[in-house]
Amino acid sequence: MKRLFAAAPFAACLFALSLSSAHSDDPKPKKILAAANEKDAGEDFQIQGDYIGMHKSDKVAAQVIAKGEGKFVVNLLKGGLPGDGWDGKTKHTFDAKSEGGKTSFNNKEFAGTIAGGKMTVTKGDENASLERVIRKSSTLNAKPPTGAVVLFDGKSLDHWTKGDRKTAAHWKLLDDGSMQVPGGGDIYSKEKFKDFTLHVEFCLPFMPHASGQGRANSGVYLQDRYEVQVLDSFGLKGLDNECAGIYSQFAPKVNMCFPPLSWQTYDIDFIAARYENEKRIKPAIVTIRHNGVIVHENQEIKGPTGGGDKEEDTPGGIHLQDHGNPLMYRNIWVVEKNSSRRNLE
């Protein structure tokens, strides 16, 4: 019997941003959608996302990445989704297109359709049915423990400043208890820390026409020095400049990026670099859980990442990056591992 896998059995505010993506000789600039809620995201949003199904006793999954104008990339995965069964190796990739109320893809081995939140994949005389699912992080909505320093609880930006470290932060407070990047620069926490655990939640806008570093880009800086990248890298390879990468230094062990408009979490354990006589004797060490899954474990950081402050034997703050895309953040808190915190005020 033919097998679907050759090696084994088939196993929230109203916001739309227009950006120019045209070459200088194009007659009109193209509009790049940046939707911060499902209402404005359009039909393609309901097709993109995670799909899970079974073929006999084997779990199968797919990730559908929107590319704009009814075009998609489909990754068919053996064993399940990243962080939930996929072996990290066996993947079949297709280009897909929406026409006549359904989305179709095929190659010499496979044929597939997506309609009504369901995907059907066929190879020879075998087929499997998958359903679209919305994954949630195991640490979503985690409550700050007693003694935590709550940097953002949805009520005010009192713990944040602009880049001059003096002027009140300008990001937009939303009715749902989140804050949104409005443009106009990064924000910095007033409090500074040495060793700590950080919890932060973020939501990526839906930007199907954008790609690379232009697709829902932001970043979380630890001690104002080391950036953990925030990016819509759903369904991509998971590189060091993609979501949860220690920017330009270390890629995550698994790409746990959820689709856009899903709330996601970082839970970060950080140990500061150690110095003696003004000389570094130990690098900073970090363990990062993205959506509840460890993607870096006891990773030694080489030094400050791009845009980070100089590394010194001093506490540093939490810094959220404005890269021109309307991301949202919420529920940000820090638990200190010692009493090294220093407030700028």
KEVO-230421 format. One line per field, with one value per residue (C-alpha): residue in three letters; x, y, z. Coordinates in steps of 0.5 Angstrom, whole numbers. Each point is the difference from the previous one (the first is absolute). Layout:
code (ALA,...)
c1 (X,...)
c2 (Y,...)
c3 (Z,...)
end
This chain:
code (MET,LYS,ARG,LEU,PHE,ALA,ALA,ALA,PRO,PHE,ALA,ALA,CYS,LEU,PHE,ALA,LEU,SER,LEU,SER,SER,ALA,HIS,SER,ASP,ASP,PRO,LYS,PRO,LYS,LYS,ILE,LEU,ALA,ALA,ALA,ASN,GLU,LYS,ASP,ALA,GLY,GLU,ASP,PHE,GLN,ILE,GLN,GLY,ASP,TYR,ILE,GLY,MET,HIS,LYS,SER,ASP,LYS,VAL,ALA,ALA,GLN,VAL,ILE,ALA,LYS,GLY,GLU,GLY,LYS,PHE,VAL,VAL,ASN,LEU,LEU,LYS,GLY,GLY,LEU,PRO,GLY,ASP,GLY,TRP,ASP,GLY,LYS,THR,LYS,HIS,THR,PHE,ASP,ALA,LYS,SER,GLU,GLY,GLY,LYS,THR,SER,PHE,ASN,ASN,LYS,GLU,PHE,ALA,GLY,THR,ILE,ALA,GLY,GLY,LYS,MET,THR,VAL,THR,LYS,GLY,ASP,GLU,ASN,ALA,SER,LEU,GLU,ARG,VAL,ILE,ARG,LYS,SER,SER,THR,LEU,ASN,ALA,LYS,PRO,PRO,THR,GLY,ALA,VAL,VAL,LEU,PHE,ASP,GLY,LYS,SER,LEU,ASP,HIS,TRP,THR,LYS,GLY,ASP,ARG,LYS,THR,ALA,ALA,HIS,TRP,LYS,LEU,LEU,ASP,ASP,GLY,SER,MET,GLN,VAL,PRO,GLY,GLY,GLY,ASP,ILE,TYR,SER,LYS,GLU,LYS,PHE,LYS,ASP,PHE,THR,LEU,HIS,VAL,GLU,PHE,CYS,LEU,PRO,PHE,MET,PRO,HIS,ALA,SER,GLY,GLN,GLY,ARG,ALA,ASN,SER,GLY,VAL,TYR,LEU,GLN,ASP,ARG,TYR,GLU,VAL,GLN,VAL,LEU,ASP,SER,PHE,GLY,LEU,LYS,GLY,LEU,ASP,ASN,GLU,CYS,ALA,GLY,ILE,TYR,SER,GLN,PHE,ALA,PRO,LYS,VAL,ASN,MET,CYS,PHE,PRO,PRO,LEU,SER,TRP,GLN,THR,TYR,ASP,ILE,ASP,PHE,ILE,ALA,ALA,ARG,TYR,GLU,ASN,GLU,LYS,ARG,ILE,LYS,PRO,ALA,ILE,VAL,THR,ILE,ARG,HIS,ASN,GLY,VAL,ILE,VAL,HIS,GLU,ASN,GLN,GLU,ILE,LYS,GLY,PRO,THR,GLY,GLY,GLY,ASP,LYS,GLU,GLU,ASP,THR,PRO,GLY,GLY,ILE,HIS,LEU,GLN,ASP,HIS,GLY,ASN,PRO,LEU,MET,TYR,ARG,ASN,ILE,TRP,VAL,VAL,GLU,LYS,ASN,SER,SER,ARG,ARG,ASN,LEU,GLU)
c1 (0,2,2,-1,7,5,4,-5,-8,-4,2,-19,-1,-2,6,2,7,2,7,3,3,1,7,1,-3,-6,-6,-4,3,-3,-3,2,-5,1,-6,0,-7,-3,-6,5,5,-5,-1,7,1,-6,4,7,2,1,-3,0,-3,1,2,-2,4,5,0,0,1,0,2,-3,4,-4,4,-6,-5,-2,6,3,6,-2,5,-2,3,1,-2,-3,1,7,1,-6,2,4,6,4,2,-6,-4,-3,-1,-5,-2,-8,-5,-7,-5,-8,-1,6,8,3,8,3,6,2,-1,-6,-6,-4,-5,-2,-8,-4,6,1,6,0,7,0,6,-2,-6,2,-3,0,-5,3,-4,2,2,2,6,1,6,0,2,-5,-3,5,-1,6,2,1,5,1,1,-6,3,-7,-7,-4,-2,6,7,3,6,2,4,2,7,2,-1,-4,-6,-7,-1,-4,-3,-7,-4,-6,-7,2,6,5,5,1,6,-2,7,4,5,2,-2,5,-2,2,2,6,2,6,-2,-8,-6,-4,-7,-2,-6,-1,-4,2,-4,-2,4,0,3,6,6,7,1,-6,-5,-2,7,1,5,1,6,3,4,-1,6,-2,-6,-5,-3,-7,-3,-5,4,-6,2,7,7,1,6,4,-3,-7,-5,3,7,6,1,5,3,-4,-6,-6,1,-7,-5,-5,-3,-8,-4,-1,-6,2,2,7,5,7,2,8,5,5,7,4,8,5,5,7,4,-4,1,-5,1,-6,-5,-8,-4,-7,-5,-6,-7,-4,-7,1,6,7,4,6,3,6,2,6,-1,6,-1,-5,-4,-1,-3,2,3,7,1,3,-1,-6,-8,-4,-7,-5,0,-6,2,-4,1,-6,-5,-6,2,-4,3,-3,1,7,3,7,2,7,5,4,-1,4,-6,1,-6,2,-4)
c2 (0,7,4,8,0,-4,-2,-2,0,6,2,67,7,3,1,0,2,2,0,1,-7,3,1,7,-1,-3,4,-1,-2,-7,0,-5,-2,0,-2,0,-4,-5,4,4,-6,-2,-7,-2,0,-5,-5,1,-3,-7,-7,-6,-7,-8,-5,-7,1,5,7,5,8,6,7,5,6,6,4,5,0,-7,-3,-5,-4,-7,-4,-7,-3,-7,-2,7,7,3,-1,-5,-6,2,-3,6,-3,-3,6,0,7,3,6,1,5,1,0,-2,0,-5,0,-5,-3,-5,-3,-7,-4,4,4,4,5,4,3,1,-1,-7,-2,-7,-3,-5,-5,-5,-4,3,6,4,5,6,5,7,1,6,-1,3,1,-4,6,5,5,-3,5,3,-3,3,5,1,7,1,4,0,-2,3,6,5,1,3,-5,2,6,2,-1,6,-4,6,2,-4,-6,1,-7,0,-3,-5,-2,-7,1,0,6,1,2,6,3,5,-4,-6,0,-1,-3,5,-6,-3,-7,-5,-7,-1,-4,4,-2,4,-1,2,0,1,3,-3,2,-5,5,1,-5,0,5,4,-5,2,2,2,-2,-1,2,-3,5,5,-4,-7,-1,-5,1,0,-1,-4,-6,-4,-6,2,-3,3,4,4,6,-3,0,-2,0,3,5,-1,-5,-6,-3,-4,-7,0,5,1,6,0,3,7,3,-6,3,-3,-1,1,-3,2,-2,5,0,6,0,0,5,0,6,3,-6,-5,-7,-3,1,2,-7,-1,-5,2,-3,2,-2,-5,-4,1,3,2,-3,3,3,4,7,3,7,5,0,5,6,-2,4,-1,-6,2,-3,4,-2,2,1,-3,3,-1,1,5,-3,4,-6,0,-6,0,-2,-1,-4,2,-2,-1,-4,2,-6,5,7,4,4,7,5,6,5)
c3 (0,-2,6,1,3,-4,7,4,1,-1,7,17,-2,-7,-3,-8,-2,-7,-2,-7,-2,-8,-4,-1,-8,2,-1,6,7,2,7,5,5,8,3,8,0,-4,-2,-4,-2,-6,-3,0,7,1,-4,2,7,3,-2,4,-2,0,-6,3,7,-2,1,-5,-1,-4,0,-5,-1,-3,-6,-2,-5,1,0,5,2,3,4,1,6,3,7,2,1,2,7,0,-4,-6,-1,-2,-7,-4,-4,-7,-2,-5,-3,0,-3,2,-6,0,8,1,1,-4,-1,-3,-3,-3,7,3,-1,5,2,5,1,6,5,-2,-4,-4,-3,-5,-2,-5,3,7,3,7,3,4,4,1,8,4,5,6,4,7,3,-3,5,6,6,3,7,6,0,-8,-3,-4,-6,-4,3,-6,4,-1,-3,7,0,-7,-4,-7,-2,4,6,3,-4,1,-5,-6,-2,0,5,-2,3,0,5,-5,-3,-7,-4,-3,-4,3,4,5,7,6,7,6,4,-1,2,1,0,-1,-3,-5,-3,-6,-5,-7,-6,-7,-5,-7,-5,-6,-5,4,1,4,5,-3,3,7,2,7,6,7,3,7,4,-6,-3,-3,-5,0,-7,-1,-7,-4,-2,0,-4,-2,2,7,-1,4,-2,0,6,6,-3,4,-5,-5,5,1,-3,4,1,-3,-3,4,-3,0,-6,0,5,5,6,2,6,2,7,0,6,0,3,-1,-2,6,0,5,-1,-6,-4,-2,3,-2,-5,1,0,-2,-1,-4,-1,-6,1,6,-4,2,-7,4,6,4,-6,1,-4,-4,2,-2,-6,-5,3,7,5,2,5,7,7,1,0,-6,-2,-5,-6,-5,-8,-5,-7,-3,1,4,5,7,7,6,7,1,7,3,6,2,2,5,2,-5,-3,-1,-2,-4,4)
end
